[in-house]
């Protein structure tokens, strides 16, 4: 198994948006979901989620409220707002274009030029 | 954007809840993680360790989240404020002293700003007030007087400069109707006066040009207060009748509530001013007020008016030979405020000095406190707080104290402005003074500046690392050589600021003492006075009035216990009556030159004995000096000395009031000087027989065999028996004389209070400084004593160290006073601003007070036990 990679800067927020687009989740759940989605390729230091969530709250991408968790204990759940959904789409599009471009560059051989 | 503000506001306002929730969230996360790891088969201890590792440091991410919330600086501020308030709460005496001193200083400065700004700087409360002017007669830059009917009519007909122009004559009238008869201030006005000011009535109408016609019914505009007191309020006042000097006037309008002053004249009623066709250029006594046309300059209006002066001069030359007199416009503001300017400047200057002294004092307090807390702050620094952060704490403390002081100061200023009437009852525009937004803004700005100033030295001490000495003696006393020097400089500044205040107070007190010793020229202790004004309605002509004068004197003299009684159109100590021009037959004025003028009273024969005015030469008036008899005059001794130096004045003749057709007036007697124009002025005066005068108003003076207070009742009863409808009120001449001294007494009291405050503040400062120097050098002093130094030598050394700063401050203060010039000017009487005795006395007083303040710590220094002092390590 390969060593988990550090996250590219700025991608943590995209991953959080994606995780929350599936279902509203508390902080720990978001971390688990990111691990699961990335099949442990990315290893997020879990504490770093909270400053990111705070920034995203201030940008109005997500909202939060307290509700009982699956074990009955109170937890803060985060959910995507309409603006967050638009942000996710926009960032996804940018990511795809960038990834495709980088991928294209990496495939180039001298003969193709 | 809105989400951002909402999130920040939440984090800020529900700070505790926000932090609690963050803690709860982070703990939930960890426990959830631990539980998951245990469920996956890990040992509980290992699970916890792994969870913590995966999280990456709770405190670190907690702080990072706080940073991300965007309210960090505000959180820090809140923490600083809490820390400061806790600190101040632990030392309430310090906090209270500092806040109180600051509140008094900032409050006084704010109140003075409000007064100065309203009275001296702000526009008069009339639309386009910058275009309002008052017109004077002027024959030299320093000699101005009022206008006559001729001038007013000529200006009204010929002027091309004014949108509106009118006249006003302030005076007093007997008022009857709707209540007890009384004498009230009134001002007779033309329609042009009110329209020039742009006055609008609350109800009814104002005076209109048609009201000025001789056949129109007399009308009056009244203040809202008079309407409420006598006429049943604003609504019912219009249409009612008021008797003014016995003439029925119909009330046509009421001024807006609160407006009882127009163009600097306070009056309860504003009846129409009617001008009869004049027979000669004088008499003067009318004030002309006009509104300049837009864009027209004062100089252009001056040229217009000067042209009018030249055109009317030849027409009235027979009775007025001053060819130099010109009608001259001055800004209305200048003529209203003029006299108050100097006193207000003095007052503002004094308050500024007190404010600076107070700031120096609080700065010392803060520095001492910072030094005393040097260890606490040093501990904080070693615990990781940066010097900058500690400096911020010290600054916060200074700012919190001044903020509290400013708040309290604004309250004090509001209170003080209600008392302005007590300190300066004659201040022009006093009714306009309020604590407005501008004053509050000034208070806040003053507070902020003060906060920075008082925090300056302790903050510098912290930043420079000068708070805590490395050497043991410094550690004990909480301070370094640097803080000692700063405190010395602050003390010197306090002394320097106290000197001008003390000097001003001493000079004013000196003047007051001299004023009190002035001989007013009459016996004030045993006479009383009643103003009489027989109304034209019941006393239609001169004969009737003169009969009334004779009867009034007769009933007064018949009152048991009355020694003498007489009438005069003037009343010492501050009512000079009329001013008249004259031309001496023996020493005539050159053709076209300005004739001399003098205070001019018409008096009955009994006037001189009633006030105990001595006859020096010639004779007094007798009943033979009546209407048909040749005109005669009695003059005062200093008048005689000025116009006939070295000659006898008896038998000299003069032309009176520019009437060259009238028979010459002969001087028949010379009496003692009476101070008519205030105690500080000279005693020139001319008296003519009341029975040769047309005057309708005179003061009755009654001299009694015992204390006059007991005779007011009987005298008034006799006068009422003569005419029950006359408004009468008696006053004691003794009280009038005291009233004349009220103004200088008040100024002396105010400045003495300031001076005393400054002296007390600087003495406290000196005491604190010297005590501190002794504490800091305890070891050194101990060593000296152990080596055999006399306690007296130690005392000398301590005194020298303390007095060094005092002397420096004294020199600076004296230089400051000398360069600030003749700041007391005309408030002084018979004392120069550089009076060496006063300066010497003030300096000596201050040095003695400083010496006394040094003495206690100095004596204590001599009693230090060497062994203990050296053992204290």
Interface residues (C-beta under 8 A of the other chain):
Chain A: X26 X27 X28 X31 X32 X45 X46 X47 X48 X50 X51 X52 X53 X54 X55 X57 X58 X59 X60 X66 X69 X73 X74 X75 X76
Chain B: X1 X2 X3 X4 X7 X8 X21 X22 X24 X25 X26 X28 X29 X32 X33 X36 X54 X55 X56 X57 X58 X60 X61 X62 X64 X65 X67 X68 X69 X70
